Amino acid sequence: MSDFDKELDTSGLNCPLPIIKAKKEINTMDAGQILKIISTDPGAVKDFESFANQTGNELLNTEEKDNKFYFLLKKN
């Protein structure tokens, strides 16, 4: 995964907690900064796609590795 400014590990949390925590975290960041989110909830893939569409933030990357999901979300 490429560079990021902050990392948020939501492993073990189920929907909607990863989104809620990511929203709180991204609200503290500056435009253009990138938040890396780690999740174990398979539902998070669709959730983060929807979240990006609804908030205007950019989902740069989604990756699955070793039963974990990694997201790069850029604040716009």
Sequence and secondary structure as in RCSB ss.txt:
>XXXX:A:sequence
MSDFDKELDTSGLNCPLPIIKAKKEINTMDAGQILKIISTDPGAVKDFESFANQTGNELLNTEEKDNKFYFLLKK
N
>XXXX:A:secstr
    SEEEE TT  TTHHHHHHHHHHHTS TT EEEEEE  TTHHHHHHHHHHHH  EEEEEEEETTEEEEEEE 
 
